[in-house]
Amino acid sequence: MTSEATREPAFPALLGAATGIGSMPGTDAREAARTSVGALEQLPFLPELPARGPGADMIGRTAGLLVELFAQVEPSGWRFADRPGRDTRRAHSWLGEDLDALEEFTQGHTGALKVQAVGPWTLAAAIELKHGEKALADPGACRDIAGSLTEGLRRHLAEVRKRVPGASVVLQLDEPSLPAVLAGAVKTASGFQRLRAVDRQLAEEVLRELVRALDAPVVVHCCAPAVPIPLLRRAGVAGVSLDFGLLTEREDDDLGEAIEAGAVLLAGVVPAVAGSGGVDRAVSDPAGNVTVVRTLWRRLGLDPELLGRRVLVTPTCGLAGASPAHARQALSLSVRGAQSLVDNPE
């Protein structure tokens, strides 16, 4: 049983809430922050703008948060380096710009606020060691990454709270590579072989240590098939964020058990990119976006009155590839879909 000293912080109580995944289109930090805070009253988020280039991408931004570990861009991608260089400075500069913009548009904000960072396993699967192989191949390097990331996230959360003192901060860990890490499907740096699967107990332990070391509720986002929901629940996460279109019946059942245990669900149901299937319908019938959520809820026999409290609506992954106008529309549709879960839970 979890003691009071190690119990994970509870997810903020929200009703009919929506939020974004993290990435937004364009390069204008102020416009992205204005959109996030303006569209998402209950759970705005700190936008990420990968179109600015290396250091603003999800791996580069999180690499910039690491403590006493540094990474730089090589032709093959991100690689650890002996000292901070141009890419680290650029990541710090852009994060500072994003925090300045968020602070400007959250004056007086007293509700929940979400920030995002890449989780330890996806980071290890993406960054190469100095000799050129993925850090995931070295168990010691994986541990070092997790420890460095934990300290970096402590500092990051403290900075966010300093800038938005009334916020109840929620941390989203992006782990799109976690299923591949567990399945032994991550390619080596050469691309000709695959790295050995990470033991599920070890993966869970590393995530649990990170979650318990932070004074904020942690949600794990995974936009890949075969999300290991039971593993995440045992690791102590407060919620799971995923694209509903990738769910299988097996994962539906795992999700039901997690919700019954108190987890929240961030349901990616609003099409992120204009021109993708269902966008026209999504605009004309925003409540229809969450029909799949209601269907799942009924199949699992969950209490309809909990629907608007345990489910937050989000766009699917890929919003950075949309136009700014569509991004605003997708967030607005998410809000309307979330409210429909409250107004019509059945």
C-alpha positions as CSV (number, residue, x, y, z in Angstrom):
1,M,0.0,0.0,0.0
2,T,1.3,3.5,-0.8
3,S,2.1,5.6,2.2
4,E,1.1,9.2,2.7
5,A,4.8,10.1,2.2
6,T,4.9,8.5,-1.3
7,R,1.4,8.9,-2.5
8,E,1.2,10.5,-5.9
9,P,-0.5,13.9,-6.1
10,A,-4.1,13.7,-7.2
11,F,-5.2,14.9,-10.6
12,P,-7.1,18.2,-10.3
13,A,-10.9,17.9,-10.1
14,L,-12.3,19.0,-13.5
15,L,-15.7,18.7,-15.1
16,G,-16.2,18.8,-18.8
17,A,-12.6,19.7,-19.5
18,A,-10.5,19.6,-22.7
19,T,-6.8,20.2,-23.4
20,G,-4.2,19.9,-26.1
21,I,-1.5,17.3,-26.5
22,G,1.4,19.8,-26.6
23,S,2.6,20.6,-30.1
24,M,1.1,23.5,-32.0
25,P,1.7,24.8,-35.5
26,G,3.8,27.9,-36.4
27,T,6.7,29.7,-34.7
28,D,4.9,32.5,-32.7
29,A,5.1,31.6,-29.0
30,R,2.7,34.4,-28.0
31,E,0.0,33.4,-30.5
32,A,0.3,29.8,-29.4
33,A,0.0,30.7,-25.7
34,R,-2.9,33.0,-26.4
35,T,-4.7,30.2,-28.2
36,S,-4.0,27.6,-25.5
37,V,-5.2,29.8,-22.6
38,G,-8.0,31.4,-24.5
39,A,-9.5,28.2,-25.8
40,L,-8.9,25.9,-22.8
41,E,-10.3,27.6,-19.7
42,Q,-10.0,24.5,-17.4
43,L,-6.7,23.0,-18.5
44,P,-4.5,25.2,-20.8
45,F,-1.1,23.8,-21.6
46,L,2.4,25.1,-22.4
47,P,2.6,24.9,-26.2
48,E,5.5,23.4,-28.0
49,L,6.4,24.8,-31.5
50,P,8.6,22.2,-33.3
51,A,8.4,24.2,-36.6
52,R,11.2,26.4,-35.1
53,G,13.7,23.5,-35.6
54,P,16.0,21.4,-33.5
55,G,15.7,22.3,-29.9
56,A,12.0,23.1,-30.2
57,D,11.2,19.5,-31.2
58,M,10.0,17.2,-28.4
59,I,13.3,15.4,-28.0
60,G,15.4,18.6,-28.2
61,R,13.2,20.5,-25.7
62,T,13.4,17.7,-23.1
63,A,17.1,17.1,-23.7
64,G,17.5,20.8,-22.8
65,L,15.9,20.0,-19.4
66,L,18.4,17.3,-18.5
67,V,20.8,18.1,-15.6
68,E,24.5,17.4,-16.2
69,L,23.7,15.6,-19.5
70,F,23.9,17.5,-22.8
71,A,22.9,16.6,-26.4
72,Q,23.5,18.0,-29.8
73,V,22.2,17.4,-33.3
74,E,24.3,15.2,-35.6
75,P,23.4,14.1,-39.1
76,S,21.9,10.9,-37.6
77,G,19.8,12.8,-35.0
78,W,20.3,13.8,-31.3
79,R,23.5,12.5,-29.6
80,F,24.9,13.1,-26.1
81,A,27.9,15.4,-25.9
82,D,30.5,16.4,-23.3
83,R,29.3,19.9,-22.9
84,P,26.4,22.2,-23.7
85,G,26.6,23.6,-27.2
86,R,24.5,25.7,-29.6
87,D,21.6,23.2,-29.6
88,T,21.3,23.2,-25.8
89,R,21.4,27.0,-25.8
90,R,18.8,27.2,-28.5
91,A,16.5,24.7,-26.5
92,H,16.9,26.9,-23.4
93,S,16.2,30.0,-25.3
94,W,13.0,28.8,-26.9
95,L,11.7,27.3,-23.7
96,G,12.3,30.6,-22.0
97,E,10.4,32.4,-24.8
98,D,7.5,29.9,-24.4
99,L,7.4,30.4,-20.6
100,D,7.4,34.2,-21.0
101,A,4.4,33.9,-23.4
102,L,2.6,31.6,-21.0
103,E,3.2,33.9,-18.1
104,E,1.9,36.8,-20.0
105,F,-1.4,35.1,-20.8
106,T,-2.0,33.4,-17.5
107,Q,-2.0,36.4,-15.2
108,G,-4.3,35.6,-12.3
109,H,-4.8,32.0,-13.5
110,T,-5.7,29.8,-10.5
111,G,-6.7,26.5,-12.1
112,A,-5.0,23.5,-13.6
113,L,-2.1,23.9,-16.1
114,K,-0.4,21.2,-18.1
115,V,3.2,21.0,-19.2
116,Q,4.8,18.3,-21.3
117,A,8.1,16.5,-21.5
118,V,9.4,13.3,-23.2
119,G,9.5,10.4,-20.8
120,P,12.7,8.5,-20.0
121,W,12.2,5.5,-22.3
122,T,11.3,7.5,-25.4
123,L,14.3,9.7,-24.7
124,A,16.6,6.7,-24.4
125,A,15.2,5.3,-27.6
126,A,15.8,8.6,-29.5
127,I,19.2,9.9,-28.3
128,E,22.5,8.2,-29.3
129,L,25.5,7.8,-27.0
130,K,28.7,9.4,-27.9
131,H,29.9,6.2,-29.8
132,G,26.8,6.2,-31.9
133,E,24.4,3.6,-30.5
134,K,21.0,4.4,-29.0
135,A,21.2,5.1,-25.2
136,L,18.5,2.4,-24.9
137,A,21.2,-0.2,-25.5
138,D,23.0,0.7,-22.3
139,P,21.0,0.0,-19.0
140,G,23.4,2.3,-17.1
141,A,22.7,5.1,-19.5
142,C,19.0,4.6,-19.2
143,R,19.2,5.0,-15.4
144,D,21.4,8.1,-15.8
145,I,18.8,9.6,-18.2
146,A,16.0,8.9,-15.8
147,G,17.8,10.5,-12.9
148,S,18.9,13.5,-14.9
149,L,15.4,13.9,-16.3
150,T,13.8,13.7,-12.8
151,E,16.0,16.5,-11.5
152,G,15.4,18.6,-14.6
153,L,11.6,18.2,-14.3
154,R,11.8,19.2,-10.6
155,R,13.4,22.5,-11.7
156,H,11.1,22.9,-14.6
157,L,8.0,22.5,-12.5
158,A,9.3,24.9,-9.9
159,E,9.9,27.5,-12.7
160,V,6.4,27.1,-14.0
161,R,5.0,27.6,-10.5
162,K,7.1,30.7,-10.0
163,R,5.7,32.2,-13.2
164,V,2.1,31.0,-12.7
165,P,1.9,30.9,-8.9
166,G,-1.8,30.1,-8.8
167,A,-1.6,27.0,-11.1
168,S,-2.1,23.4,-10.1
169,V,0.5,22.0,-12.5
170,V,0.0,18.6,-14.2
171,L,2.9,17.0,-16.0
172,Q,2.4,15.0,-19.2
173,L,5.2,12.5,-20.1
174,D,5.2,11.7,-23.8
175,E,6.2,8.1,-24.3
176,P,5.3,7.2,-27.9
177,S,8.2,4.7,-28.1
178,L,7.3,2.8,-24.9
179,P,5.4,0.0,-26.7
180,A,8.4,-0.5,-29.1
181,V,10.8,-0.4,-26.2
182,L,8.9,-3.2,-24.4
183,A,8.5,-5.2,-27.6
184,G,12.1,-5.1,-28.7
185,A,11.1,-3.1,-31.8
186,V,13.4,-0.1,-31.5
187,K,15.9,-0.1,-34.3
188,T,19.7,0.2,-33.7
189,A,21.4,3.4,-34.8
190,S,22.4,1.6,-38.0
191,G,18.8,0.7,-38.7
192,F,19.7,-2.9,-39.6
193,Q,18.9,-4.6,-36.3
194,R,16.6,-4.1,-33.3
195,L,17.6,-3.5,-29.7
196,R,16.7,-6.1,-27.1
197,A,13.3,-5.6,-25.3
198,V,13.5,-3.8,-22.0
199,D,12.1,-5.9,-19.1
200,R,8.6,-4.7,-18.3
201,Q,9.3,-4.7,-14.5
202,L,12.4,-2.5,-15.1
203,A,10.4,-0.1,-17.3
204,E,7.7,0.1,-14.7
205,E,10.2,0.6,-11.9
206,V,12.0,3.5,-13.7
207,L,8.7,5.2,-14.4
208,R,7.4,4.7,-10.8
209,E,10.6,6.2,-9.3
210,L,10.2,9.3,-11.6
211,V,6.5,9.7,-10.8
212,R,7.0,9.5,-7.0
213,A,9.9,11.9,-7.1
214,L,7.8,14.7,-8.5
215,D,5.3,16.9,-6.7
216,A,2.7,17.0,-9.5
217,P,0.3,14.5,-10.9
218,V,1.7,12.7,-14.0
219,V,-0.2,11.7,-17.1
220,V,1.5,9.5,-19.7
221,H,0.7,10.2,-23.4
222,C,1.3,7.5,-26.0
223,C,0.2,7.8,-29.6
224,A,1.2,4.3,-30.6
225,P,-0.7,1.0,-30.6
226,A,-0.5,-1.4,-27.7
227,V,-0.2,1.2,-24.9
228,P,0.8,-0.7,-21.7
229,I,-2.0,0.6,-19.5
230,P,-1.6,-1.8,-16.6
231,L,2.1,-1.1,-16.4
232,L,1.4,2.7,-16.3
233,R,-1.3,2.2,-13.7
234,R,1.1,0.2,-11.4
235,A,3.7,2.9,-12.0
236,G,1.4,5.4,-10.3
237,V,0.4,7.7,-13.1
238,A,-2.7,9.8,-12.6
239,G,-4.0,9.4,-16.1
240,V,-3.4,8.1,-19.6
241,S,-3.6,10.1,-22.8
242,L,-4.1,8.2,-26.1
243,D,-5.6,8.3,-29.6
244,F,-8.9,6.5,-29.5
245,G,-8.6,5.4,-33.0
246,L,-5.7,3.1,-32.0
247,L,-7.4,1.3,-29.2
248,T,-8.1,-2.4,-29.3
249,E,-10.7,-4.3,-27.3
250,R,-7.9,-5.6,-25.0
251,E,-6.8,-2.1,-24.3
252,D,-10.4,-1.0,-23.7
253,D,-10.7,-3.5,-20.9
254,D,-7.3,-2.4,-19.4
255,L,-8.5,1.2,-19.6
256,G,-11.7,0.4,-17.8
257,E,-9.8,-1.2,-14.9
258,A,-7.5,1.9,-14.8
259,I,-10.6,4.3,-14.7
260,E,-12.2,2.2,-12.0
261,A,-9.0,2.5,-10.0
262,G,-9.2,6.3,-10.2
263,A,-7.2,7.2,-13.3
264,V,-8.3,9.9,-15.7
265,L,-8.5,9.5,-19.5
266,L,-7.3,12.1,-22.0
267,A,-9.2,10.9,-25.0
268,G,-7.7,11.9,-28.4
269,V,-10.9,12.0,-30.6
270,V,-10.9,15.3,-32.4
271,P,-9.1,15.1,-35.8
272,A,-5.9,17.0,-35.6
273,V,-5.2,17.7,-39.2
274,A,-7.6,19.3,-41.7
275,G,-8.4,16.9,-44.5
276,S,-8.2,13.8,-42.3
277,G,-11.2,11.6,-42.0
278,G,-14.1,13.0,-40.1
279,V,-13.1,16.7,-39.9
280,D,-16.2,18.0,-41.7
281,R,-18.4,15.9,-39.5
282,A,-16.4,17.0,-36.5
283,V,-17.2,20.6,-37.3
284,S,-20.9,20.1,-37.9
285,D,-21.4,17.7,-35.0
286,P,-18.8,18.3,-32.2
287,A,-20.7,16.1,-29.8
288,G,-20.3,13.2,-32.3
289,N,-16.5,13.3,-31.7
290,V,-17.1,11.8,-28.3
291,T,-19.6,9.1,-29.3
292,V,-16.8,6.5,-29.2
293,V,-16.1,7.5,-25.6
294,R,-19.7,7.0,-24.6
295,T,-19.8,3.7,-26.4
296,L,-16.8,2.5,-24.5
297,W,-18.2,3.7,-21.2
298,R,-21.4,1.8,-21.8
299,R,-19.6,-1.4,-22.8
300,L,-17.5,-1.3,-19.7
301,G,-20.5,-0.7,-17.5
302,L,-19.0,2.5,-16.0
303,D,-21.0,5.0,-14.1
304,P,-22.3,7.7,-16.6
305,E,-22.1,10.4,-14.0
306,L,-18.3,9.9,-13.9
307,L,-17.9,10.4,-17.6
308,G,-17.4,14.2,-17.5
309,R,-15.1,14.0,-14.5
310,R,-12.8,11.2,-15.6
311,V,-12.6,11.9,-19.3
312,L,-10.8,15.0,-20.8
313,V,-11.2,15.5,-24.5
314,T,-8.2,16.3,-26.7
315,P,-7.3,16.4,-30.4
316,T,-5.4,13.4,-31.8
317,C,-1.7,13.7,-32.3
318,G,-0.4,15.8,-35.2
319,L,-1.7,19.3,-34.4
320,A,1.7,20.8,-35.2
321,G,1.1,19.8,-38.9
322,A,-2.2,21.7,-39.0
323,S,-2.8,25.3,-40.0
324,P,-3.1,27.7,-37.0
325,A,-6.8,28.2,-37.9
326,H,-7.5,24.5,-37.8
327,A,-5.5,24.1,-34.5
328,R,-7.8,26.7,-32.9
329,Q,-10.8,25.0,-34.3
330,A,-9.6,21.5,-33.0
331,L,-9.2,22.9,-29.5
332,S,-12.6,24.6,-29.6
333,L,-14.2,21.3,-30.8
334,S,-12.5,19.5,-28.0
335,V,-14.1,21.9,-25.5
336,R,-17.5,21.4,-27.0
337,G,-17.1,17.7,-27.1
338,A,-16.1,17.6,-23.4
339,Q,-19.1,19.7,-22.4
340,S,-21.4,17.3,-24.2
341,L,-20.1,14.5,-22.0
342,V,-21.4,16.5,-19.0
343,D,-24.7,17.6,-20.6
344,N,-25.5,14.1,-22.1
345,P,-23.6,11.4,-20.3
346,E,-25.6,8.6,-21.7
